[in-house]
């Protein structure tokens, strides 16, 4: 795996190699680690489709849209553009009204695909996004449910839980890809600020704050492991400072992987004058190397870092790229650090991205599965949609939609190369073999619970908890690590009065093999669901002892739920690419005009990473976006 340059000219190759020699490690950091959404899990959409949820009116913190306006004529779609709330609730296929040709076609509406669409429309490309599911948003689309005995609706998040850097009341940082996209399309997400979450460890119960590793008496690390551990922690944080400096030097939006990078990224190279290139080279290695240099003896700190890494990448520190942890450590523990709870749940982020796409003329179609990426003379030139028919003469009558510039796939690497959506023979055999051999991360068990609880009782809880049963088993062990999110602690709009919602799950530790081949309607499947969810109930009862009595509605999600609603290969969390042993590929492929975004390509797994991949894909469509990209960079700087 690595950089894939498509038929590069000699000049481009030389230029890019010069750029890489100066900044390759920094570029690896900039996107992978815009980890202000530090622990954002990209789990898959579960259960039923989302329904209408009114987005609160917010005032944007950015005036970028006023400074940067596409000069391209905005297309009038063949049907009224759907608002995001209507998209969430749409119940019939509407792709029949799509135009026959666009500049860019995007397959899949995860955060990566939506960010790619938002940037493409900003650059003036006519853009259509096709989503097979009934709702946009991928892992972040959310769902609603009703309880028979309760008047009102429970709103659940299905995926990302921890966010930061999104609050429009706080100044943006150019190294946060999702915030960059939102600001670029002049949209914002109303957020509640908070600073703490709960820890339930073998050593005891604690409240995590930015002073976790401080020398104060309330610092968790000092209470658990003493002064020596605090000194080692401070040494680790000191070693991260140069990485933070490197991140600040290069805006995410400046990156691209063609000769245009000389103009967009090259202008920021002077910012690296004060950085140490030899230190920057460490960014592409496993984070454990950085940890081992500073944390020489304290086992608790090593365990905590492993858990943080696992929550972000699905791998412990020895498998997580340093780039992914670099900014997160600074943002998580800097004085005044805050986290964001989006009002209305993670779906409000999706609503904001959809609004940004629509306002620039982009079109989004749900219940619109792409059956085939159409290739001609070694180039991606369009897609065929499912739902067509074959005539008596054998003619394929599926609707074909042309892409003049590019097709961007937001599918996982396995769904792209195992599903038959694209002809493998169009790629070099070694390329296909390598992609199909991408290591598969494990899946999840989930519990979504709507329950009875007063405001006073909620105020005694944290919005998030991290639980570990036994450090010696390792954070990757089955039924050992658990994450719990109770967004109702901050957001009362998610449940009827006197009630709340929660989502508890095992983070990428559930083996798909025990579920493989089961009929979801069978008694065996139902019994296994009941059995495998008991560990989550056990942990949940440590926090809310009478939760079973309080519960009004319960939904259990399994690896087969992941597989069904996201077409996710083996219900996987994502690629288990180990730092130092492999790398995530960049957006271009050996087929001209076919680009990729999402968690199967650079920068990797997690909300900030997939948002960054969407920016990269949009920046890679064509050299004719360089001018618009430069205008955006100027607006961001202003």
ABEGO torsion letter per residue (X at the ends): XEBBBBGBBAAAAAAAAAAAAAAAAAAAAAAAABAABAABBBBBBBEBBBBBBBBBBBBBABAAAAABBBABBBBBBABBBBBAAAAAABABBAAAABBABBABBBBEABAAAAAAAAAAAAAGBBBBBBBABABBGEAAAEBBBBBAABBEBBBBBABBABBBGABAABBBBAABAAAAAAAAAGBBBBBBBBABBBBBBAAEBBBBBAAAABABAABAAAAAAEAAAAAAAAAAAAAAAAAAAAAAABBAAABBABAAAAAAAAAAAAAAAABBAAAAAAAABBAAAAAAAABAABAAAAAAAAAAAAAAAGBBAAABBAAAAAAAAAAAABBGBBBBBBBGEAAAAAAAAAAAAAAAGBBBBBGBBBABBBBBGGBBAEBBBBGBBBBAAGBBABBBBBBAABBBBABBAAAAAAAGABBAAABBAAAAAAAAABBBBBBBBBBBBBBBBBAAAAAABBABBBBBABAAAEAABBGABBBBBBAAAABAAABBBGBBBBBBBBBGABBAAAABGBBAABAAAAAAAAAAAAAAAAAAAAABAAAAAABABBBBBBAAAAAAAAGBBGGBAEBBBBBGABBBBBABBABBGBBBBEAABOAEBEAAAAAAAAAAAAAAABAAAAAAAAAAAAAAAX
